[in-house]
Amino acid sequence: MIKLGQLVDDRYRINARIGSGGMAEVYEANDIITRKVVAFKILKEEVANKQNIARFEHEARAVAALNHPNIVLLLNTGTYDGLPYIINEYIKGQTLRDVLDFRGALPQSEVCDIMLQLTSAVEHAHSRGVLHCDIKSTNVFLEPDGTIKLADFGLAVIGREKKSENDKTIAGSVHYLAPELSKGIRPSKQSDIYALGVLFFELMTSKLPFEEKTKYDTALAHVRKAFPSLHKYLPNAPKSLERIILKATRKNPYDRYESVQLMHDDIQRVVDAKQVKRKKTILERIFGFKSED
């Protein structure tokens, strides 16, 4: 049992509990060696069975392979009273879901900036053979300076590892679940891309594309229903952004972006085009001539 003020492994002074999930407790702690504030994540004793311990350790292995400014940095791992723990960099910001709940739909320029950072992070993970498999607004943090951090690799797939034939569990949030995953098909880069498209839509509208009465019905909607139009909620949204979202969320994974980098590049082109257009408008207003396209 972790107590506030406790010193764990003669190194981590527990300051406050900052989060609790189904599997783990998260505390703010001081690393007395580095003198930095860190996030101390430890498996809950009541769920510490063999399967959950393996999943917890699996998350550490996945994040240890990554080093990117938009991915929460793993600092250390250990065991305390028989329970595994992970030491991560301390994130001061809120989750994107918290931000949306407080502010509503975000401005287009901010959404594009967030998505550029996030696609860069996911492309880095994919290049290291790691599929996140649980991209959603509650797993992405927005820091006060605008930096985003992708967290929670507990469901990640590393390299070519496969589920056992007896494991029929569908992991991940149904609100972001690619259609093929509901059919038992192995996760791929394209299933992460689908989740990125859903999150893109959510940031633009503050709504999820499908919110049915049950989880089963929501998963089924991703399989059978047409992805909603961005213009239903934002009539003036650029068609270029809707095209990116729709391409990322095609029912058939082979119709989606081949890589996250290609999605990133399309978002960057929209941002660049908007910046060029803004500069032309200023020139026209100041100098009174029409710039050539």
N, C-alpha and C positions, 0 to 999 in steps of 0.2 A: 504493500500500500504506500503510494507516494504521498508525502506530506509537504505542505508549503514550508519553506525554509530548510528543507532537508538537503544534504549534500550527497549526491549519487556518484559512486565510484571515485570519491575524493576529487571530483572535478566539476560537476554540474550542480549549482545551487538553484533549487526550484523556487521560483518567485510567485507564479500564478498559473491557474489552469485557464487556458485560452480556447479550448475546444474539446469536443467529445463526439465520437462517432460510434458506429456499431461495433468496431473492433478495437479502437485505440483511444487513449486520452492524450491530449497535447498540452504541454506546459511551456510557459516562458521560463527560461533558465539563464543563469550567468555561467559562462565557461570561465572558471577562475584562472585557467592557464593562459588563454588568449585574451581574456578580459572583454569578451564580446557576448552580446545577448544572442541566444540561440533558441530554436524550437526543439523541445524534447518530446518525442512521440514514443509512447510505450503501449504495448499490447495489453488489453484489459485481461485481468486474471480470470474472469468468468467465461471468457471465450478462448482461452489459451489451450486449444486442442492442437493435435498434430497438424491438421490441415491449415488452421489459421496461422500457426507459427511459420509454416512453410510459405504461406502467402506473404506474411510480413517480411520475411527474409528475402523473398522474391522481389519485393518492391525495392529493397536496398540494393540488390544486385542490378536491377534495371536502371536506377538513378545513378549508381556508381559508374556506369558506362558513359554518362553524359556530362558535358561541360558547356553550358550555353547561358548567356545572360538572361534569357527568358524562361529558364527552367530552374526550379528551386534546387539549390545546391546541397548535396549530401556532404556532411562534414565528418560524421563518425557513426559507428554502430557499436552495440554492446549488449550485454545481458545484465539485468538486475533482478535478484530474487527469482531467477529462473524465467524471467520474462524478457523477450528481446526489445531493444529500443533503437530508435534512429535519431540522430542529431542532424537537423537541417538548419540552413540559414534562417534567420528570423524575418518574417514578412510583416511589414507594418500596415499594409493595405487591407482592403475588403475584397471579398469575392465579387466577381462580375454580377452574380445574382443579387447580392446585397446592394450593389451600385444601381442595378436596374430597379429594384424594389424602392429605392430611395429617390432616384432621379427620373425613372421612366426611360423610354427609348432614348438612345444617345445620338448626338449629332453625327452626321455622315463622316465628317473628317476624323472624328475621334474613333468611330467604329473601324474605319479603314486603317488607322494607326494601330489599333489593338490587333486587328486581324493580320497585319503585316508582321508584327512581333510574334504572334502566335503561330502563324504558318512557318516562320523562320525556326521557331523552337521545335515544331513537330517534324519539319524536314530534317533538322539535326538528329532528332531521335531516330527517324527512319534510316538515316544514313549510317547510324550505329547499330542497325538491326533491331530497334526497339519500337514496337507498336504500342501506343498508349492505351487504347481500347476503352477509355472512359472520359473522353473530352466532353466537358459540360461547364456551364457557367459557375457552378459551385466548386469546380476544381481549377479555376483560373483566378489569380489575384491581381488586383490593380493597385499599385503603390501610389503614394501621393505625387510623385514626380512623373506619373504616366507610364512607368515601366510595368509590363505585365509579367507574371510568373506562373508557369504551368506546374501544377502540383499533382500529387496522388497517382503514383504509378503502380498501385496495388493490383491492378488487373492487367498490367502490361504483358505483352507477349515478346519474348526475347529470342532472336534468331529463328530457328526452325522448330522450336519446341511445339509439341502438340498436346492437346488434351487426351486423356485416356478414353478409350471407347466407351467406358461406363459412365463418363461424366457428360451428362446431357444439359448441364446448367448453361443458361444464357446470361452472360455477365454484362454489366453496364446498365445505364439508365435507359429505359424504354423510350424516353422522349428524344433521344439522340441515336437510337439504334438503327443501324443500316438494315434494310430489308433482308439481305442475305443472311445476316446473323440470326434472325428469327427462324430461318430455315435450317439452322445448324451448320452453315458453311463457316469454315475457318476464317478468323479475322484477317484483314489485309490492310495495306496502305489505304485502299479505297474506302474501307469502313471508317477509318480515322477521318478521311476527307469528307465523308458524309456527315459525320458529327461536326466538323468545322463549318460545313454549309448550314447546318441547323443553328449553330451558335451565331453565325453571321446574321441569319434571319432574326434570331432572338434579340441581338444587340440593336438591330435596326428598328424593331417593332415593339420590343419588350414583351413579346408573346412567343410561345412555342408553336410550331406548326400544327401539331396534333395533341390535343388534350382530351382524351376520351374518358368515359366513366371508370374504366378499369385499366390496369397495366396491359392486360391481354389485348383489349380493344385498341389501345394506343399503339402497341407494337404492330397490330394488324393494319392499322391506318397507314403506317409507314410502308407496308407492303402493297396495299391496294389503292389507297387514295392518292389523287394528284397532289403534289406539293403546292401549298397555297402561294398565290402571287404576292410578291412584295407590294405591288401597286394597290392591292386591296386595302392595305393599311397606310401606304405612303404613295398617293397618286403622283407626286412629283419626284419620286426617287428615280435616279438615273437608270435607264434600261441596262447599261453596262454592268451595274451592280446586281441587278436581278438575274442577268445571264450567268454571272459567276456563281450565284447561289443555286440556281437551277441546275447548272452543270455539275456542281459538287454533290447535288442530292438526287441525281438520276437513280431510278430504281435498279437498273442494271449497273453493277460496279464497273463494267467495261466501257460504259458510256460516260463515266466520271473522268475527272482529271487523272492523267496517268501518274502524276506525282504531285506532292504538295508544293514543290517549287514552281510548277506551272500555274497553280492557283495563286501563289504569292506574286508571280510575275504579272498576272492579269490584274490583280488588285493594285499593284504598283503602277501599271499603265493608266488606270483610272485616276489615281492620285496625281500622277505627272500631267495628265491631260487637263485636269482641273486647275493645277498650278499654272500651266501655260496659258489657259484661257483667262485666268485672273490677271496675269501680267498684261495680256493684250487689252483687256478692258481698261486697265489703268492708263496704258499708252494712248488709247483712243480718247479717253476722257481728258487727259492733260494736253495732248498735242493735236487732237482733233482730226486724226487721220485713221483710216481703217487698215489694220494690219493684215497681211496675207497669211492664210492658213498653211 
